[in-house]
Amino acid sequence: MSKRLEMFGHRVTPLRRYLFAQEGVDCLAQALAGCHAVINLAGAPIDRRWTDAYKRELVESRIMTTRKLVEAVNRLHEPPGVMISASAVGYYGSSGGCHGELDDPEADSFLAELCVAWEKEAGLVNSSVRLVLTRFGVVLSPDGGALPEMMRPARFGVTATAGNPDHLFSWVALEDLADALVFIMGRQDISGPVNVTAPERTTNREFYRAAAEHFHTRLSIRVPDAVLRLLMGEASQVITGGQCAVPETLMREGFTFQYPDIRTFFNKAFSVKS
């Protein structure tokens, strides 16, 4: 992510973990001094089994980090012009079709409640700072995250599928995500919630079909939902479910996606990897 931002001429100052581990925010505020933009991407991974202890970590890694960051920004005499704070399309839940940025969060959902609390903390930033709440879809990259593991069976000619084939889910290529952050920083009229997702409405079936076509797999094996629930517990909903969110603001403002659909993603992103 940092390298991508630097490609556009931005100087990136990473905020090390020790800055957040301290009781006060003086050192954190000092690190932020002179910054024109703050991007908050903190948060423990959600694709792990959600024990009660890990749920607390998911909450604390987002809420407490954002709270300290906001406190530090609010202490600055010359605050940054914009704060972009990550959230996720889990805000909307997995029912009710595709969602726009003004839709309400899903009721009785851990992920939605987490996103609401996360965004609420970011919303306490000084009103002089333009706040953008970027709701990310599933971030896809051939170089990291869950995707390389998901595609590992393809090396042996097998596509392993999971979840309801007709279920819609939203994703975004890592490069498009980074480009969207740069785009948002430069657009003074963009604020509030912004869905950062590819414009194509993708189903599980289309995703795995595109993977099978690209890797020329000969066999498809479906992993039953019950097996995923046994292995991952409540966290299995990240794989078996999904949310459909439309990038209304990015499309309206003329943002250009390098990877607008899943076939383009596999063909371009894996051109060297395959």
N, C-alpha and C positions, 0 to 999 in steps of 0.2 A: 504493500500500500504506500509506504513512504517513498519508495523509488518511483512509483507512478506519479505521485504528487510533485516530486522533484523534477520529473521530466517536463512539467508545465511551468517550471521556474520558481516553485515555492521552496522555501527553506523550512524543513520540518524539525521541530524540537520535540523529541519523545519525552513523555512524562513517565519517569521510572517509578516502579512500585513503591520504593522506599518513601517517596514523596507523599503517598497516600497512607502509609503505615504510621506516620507521625501523628501526634495528637492534634497539633495545630495545623493551620493552613498557610503559615507565613512563607515557608520554603516553596510550597506549591504556587502561591501567588507570585513569588519572585521569579519562578521558572516561566510563568505566563506573561510577565511584564514585557511589553513591546510586541506581543503577538497580535496579528490582525484577525486571526480566526482560531477557534478552538474546536477540535473534532473529538467527540467522546465516543469511543468504540468499546469501552470496557464491559466485560461480562464473561462469566464462566461458560463453557460449552454446554449446550442443552442436549446433545446427542449422547447422553450417558444415563444410566439407571438413576431414577429420581428417588433416592431414599429421603427420609425426612431431613437428614443432615445435609444431603446434597441440594435439596430444595432451598434450605437456608442459605447455602453458598450461592446458589443462583440469584437469590434475592439480594443478599448482602454485596455480592460482587458488582451488581448494577446500581442498587439504591445508594449504598454508602459511598461508593466511588463518585457517583454523580453528585451526591450531596456535597462532598468535599470540593469537587471541581467547581460547583456553582458558588460555594462560599468563597473560594479563592478568586473567582472572576468578579464577584460582587465587591471584593475588597480593593480591587484595582482602581486607581484614580483615572486611568485611561483604559477602560475595558476594550476587549476586541470588538470589532464590528459585528461579528456573527459567531454564534455557537451552534454547531451541528451535533445533535445528540442522537445516537443510534436507538432505534426501537425495532420492532419486528412485526411482520404481517400476522403473527400469532395473536395480535390485538383483535383481529376480526373473527377468529374461530373458523371452524371447518364446515359450517353450514350456511345456507342462504345465498348461494351463488357467488358472483364476483363483487368485490367491495371497492368503493371509492374512498377517498381520504376523509370524507365527512361522515362516514358510517359509524355507528356506535360499536363499542367493543362487545365481544360475546360474553354472555352472563355465565357464571359458574364454571369458568375455565381458568386453570392455574396460569397458563401462558398469557391469556388476556389480562388477568389481574396483575401479573408481573409487568406487562407492558404499560398498563395504566399507571401503576405506581412509579415506574421508571420515568415515564413522560411527565408525571406530576412533579417529580424532583427537579427535572430539567426546567420545568415551567417557573421555578422560583428564581431564575436568573434575572438580573437587573433588566428592567423594561427598555433600557437604552440599547441593549444587545439584541440584534435580530436572531430569533431562535427558530431553528428548523429541526423538526423531529422526523428523522429518516426511518421509515419502516421498511426494513430489508426483507426480501424474499430469501429463499434458500440460496446461499452464495456458492456458486460452482466455479471450481478451478481445477485444472489437471495437475496442479503442483501442490495441493494441500487440501485440508478439510476432509469431509467424508467421501467425496467423489472418487478419488483413486482407489479406495478400498471397495467401493460399490462396483467399480469397473474391473477389479482384479480377476473375477471369473472369466471375463471376456478374453483374457490371454489364453484360456484353455477352450475357447469356442463356446462358452456358456454365458447366457444372460440370466442373472438371478433377479426376479421381479418381486416386488412387495407392495402391499396396499391394494385398495380398490382400483381396478384398471381405469374406471371412468372418473375417478376423483380428480378434480382440478387442483393444481398447486402452482404457486408462484416462485420463480427463481430469478437470479440475476448473475451474470458473469462477473467475476471479480474485477476485470478491467473496466467493465461498464459501471460498476459500483464506484470505483475510484474516479472515473471520469465524471460521474454524476455529482460527486462531492465537489470537484473543481468547478463544475458548471453552477452548482448551487451557491458556492462562495462568491461567484462573480455576478449573480443576479440579485440585486437589492430588493426586488419585488417578491422574492420567494421567501415565505415564512410559514410556520405552522407545520402540520403533518404533510409528509411527502412520501408516497409509495415508491420505493426503489426496486422495481421489478421489471423483467422483460415484458414488452407489450403483448406478446403472444399468449393466448390462453391455452395452457398446456395440461394435458391429462397424464396420469401415470402411464397409461398405455402408450401415448405418443412419445413420452420420454424414453421408455425402455425400447420401443420400436426404433427410435432414432439411434440409440446406442447399439442395438443389434445390427442395424444396417451399416453403421460406420465401422464396427469391429468385425463384421462378417461372421457373427456367431451362428452356430448350427443348431443349438439347443437352448430352449428357454425353460427355466425351472422357477416355479412360484413358491416363495417362502410364505407359509400360512401365517395369518395374523396371530394365531394362538402361539406360535413359536416365538414370534417377536415379542409378544406380551410376556412370555415366560422368561426371555432373555433380558428384556429391557424394562419390564413393568410399565408404569404409567407413561414413561418416556417414549414408548413405542408409537404413541400417537403422532410423534414428529414424522415417522416414516409411513404409518398406515393412513394417517389423515392428511391434512394440508389445507392451505388457505389460497383463495384466488383474490388477488389485489391488483387493481388497475393503476398504472403510473400516470394518473391524470395530469398532474402538474408538469412532469417532465415532458410529456407529449405536447401539452398546450404551449409550453415555453420553447419548443423546438429542439429538445435534446436529441442527439443522434446516437442510437444504439449500435455498437459494433456487432452485437449478438442479439438480434431481435427475435429469433426463434431458435428452438432447440436443435434443429438440424444444422443450422449455421454454427451454433456453438460447438457441436461435436466435430464438424468438418474443419473448422478453423482452429479451435483451441487444442485439439488432439492431433493436428496435422503432423507435428513433430513427434508426439508421444506414441502414436499408434504404430 
